[in-house]
């Protein structure tokens, strides 16, 4: 029986392009949960289903770019 090797999830670069000011508190809390603290902030996150849901919720406030693996 062959062993299954766990692959590391793909990475995504997330940049906040619009402010959370004037948006519902749930949007601001989602930005904070993603690690985005202020406008023009950038973070690298794993591409998991829970992160995908958060990114979808604030899709109008962020810009997402996949990071190519070497």
C-alpha positions as CSV (number, residue, x, y, z in Angstrom):
1,X,0.0,0.0,0.0
2,X,1.5,3.3,-1.0
3,X,1.9,6.1,1.5
4,X,0.0,9.3,0.9
5,X,2.1,12.4,1.2
6,X,0.5,15.5,2.5
7,X,0.9,18.4,0.2
8,X,1.2,21.9,1.6
9,X,-1.7,24.1,0.6
10,X,-1.1,26.6,-2.2
11,X,-0.3,30.2,-1.1
12,X,-2.2,33.4,-1.9
13,X,-1.0,36.9,-1.7
14,X,-3.8,39.2,-0.4
15,X,-3.6,43.0,-0.6
16,X,-6.2,45.3,0.9
17,X,-7.1,47.8,-1.8
18,X,-10.1,49.5,-0.1
19,X,-10.7,50.6,3.5
20,X,-13.0,48.8,5.8
21,X,-14.4,52.2,7.1
22,X,-18.1,52.5,6.3
23,X,-18.6,48.8,5.9
24,X,-20.3,46.4,8.3
25,X,-18.4,45.2,11.3
26,X,-18.4,41.7,10.0
27,X,-16.3,42.8,7.0
28,X,-13.8,44.6,9.2
29,X,-13.5,41.6,11.5
30,X,-13.0,39.3,8.4
31,X,-10.2,41.6,7.2
32,X,-8.6,41.5,10.7
33,X,-8.9,37.7,10.7
34,X,-7.1,37.5,7.4
35,X,-4.3,39.6,9.0
36,X,-5.0,42.8,7.1
37,X,-4.6,45.7,9.6
38,X,-4.8,48.7,7.3
39,X,-5.3,49.9,3.8
40,X,-2.5,48.7,1.3
41,X,-1.5,46.0,3.8
42,X,-0.3,42.7,2.3
43,X,-0.3,39.2,3.7
44,X,0.3,35.6,2.4
45,X,-2.3,33.0,3.4
46,X,-2.8,29.3,2.7
47,X,-5.5,28.5,0.1
48,X,-7.9,26.5,2.2
49,X,-11.7,26.4,2.1
50,X,-12.1,28.6,5.2
51,X,-9.8,31.2,3.8
52,X,-11.6,31.1,0.4
53,X,-14.9,31.9,2.3
54,X,-13.3,34.8,4.0
55,X,-11.8,36.1,0.7
56,X,-15.2,35.8,-1.0
57,X,-16.9,37.8,1.8
58,X,-14.6,40.8,1.4
59,X,-13.8,40.4,-2.3
60,X,-14.7,44.0,-3.1
61,X,-12.0,45.3,-0.6
62,X,-9.1,43.1,-1.5
63,X,-6.9,41.9,-4.4
64,X,-5.8,38.3,-4.5
65,X,-2.8,36.9,-6.4
66,X,-1.7,33.2,-6.4
67,X,1.9,32.6,-5.5
68,X,3.7,30.2,-7.8
69,X,5.6,27.4,-6.1
70,X,9.2,26.8,-7.1
